[in-house]
Amino acid sequence: MDIAFGILLGIGLSAAAGFRVFIPLLVTNIASMLGYVELTGGFEWMGGWIAFAAFSAATLVEVFAYYIPWLDNLLDTISGPLAMIAGTVLTASFLTEANPLLQWVLGIIIGGGTAGIVKVGASAARLTSTATTGGTGNAVVATSENVMSVATAVLSFVIPFVTAFLVLLIIIYLIRKFSVIKKSWKFREEEDIETTINEKDF
């Protein structure tokens, strides 16, 4: 598979992993079994029936677990590293023309990085929902994440360039959003320090 096409697939599938870890793995498995894509050497196991059974079961457990109020925020903590690993593996599995070193470097940077950023954004949305609705709105967040993961994973194979472009726009938006929030926190910390100093002087 062409490296450029593999990178496009990796970006889209890694973003899907940021929403749900196992959905893009399952979609990739189905696409491989249908002969739509060819997995690079060493990753053929992702296209077999055993992988299909494992990914299907894991997807069902993950999807429904996010509808349990006390468990969803805990899962975000656990699934963060898993999403990055999934993004790395998914990206590396399509870089058939790259040498092993470049294959894994690109997998970690592009796949792991994309999945990690999207996961942080999704987790922030759930925490906001928990804080503002007491957790009652988390089901809506979970449903939207499920839909986004499925849609992004499927569209990555159908229109990889467009999907990757949209994912990059989302990543840029999230990075800018995180930057604004970080500056806001820093400003508040400086205000608190200044207030504390003034109180002591008084």
Secondary structure, 3 states (H helix, E strand, C coil): CCHHHHHHHHHHHHHHHHHCCHHHHHHHHHHHHCCCCCCCCCCHHHHCHHHHHHHHHHHHHHHHHCCCHHHHHHHHHHHHHHHHHHHHHHHHHCCCCCCHHHHHHHHHHHHHHHHHHHHHHHHHHHHHHHHHHCCCCHHHHHHHHHHHHHHHHHHHHHCHHHHHHHHHHHHHHHHHHHHHHHHHHHHHHHHHHHHHHHHHHC
